[in-house]
Amino acid sequence: MNTLPVNPADETIQVAGLTIRFLVTGDQSNGTVAAFRMVVPGGHPVPVPAHSHDHYEESIYGLEGTLTWTVDGNAVEVGPGELLCIPRGAVHRFDNHTPEDALALCVLTPAAIGPEYFREAAAELRATAGGPPNKARLMEIMLRHGLTPAAPKA
């Protein structure tokens, strides 16, 4: 009997205070979907810059706590039982402004990004040994994985 695995990716990555647990990647879904759980600590400033992606949609489903997503300049709070679909090309970022941890399920369709991006970003941040990150190197990692950093606000 051939049994399909539950959570075939099952890889947890710590990056910039976030906990990312991949559940499925493009390798397991013929490129159609990637999904991961993300824990954002309460009151945690998220160092991910505003960015967009032209090759996939990103849907965020709130499980616990509340994350504030800024999409094309508009703040959207996503709490338990709520889903936000970020269309291709929309500039976005997120923060947890509450004291409680937030947990969300992130679904990417198609699966244009996987754990490799988060592994590389985590390695780059570890290389700075707690000092300021090499922003040029982080931007290069983002671009290589299909994330386009937004232009800095004037």
Secondary structure, 3 states (H helix, E strand, C coil): CCCCCCCCCCEEEEECCEEEEEEECCCCCCCCCEEEEEEECCCCCCCCCCEECCCCEEEEEEEECCEEEEECCEEEEECCCCEEEECCCCCEEEECCCCCCEEEEEEEECCCCCHHHHHHHHHHHHHCCCCCCCHHHHHHHHHHCCCEECCCCC
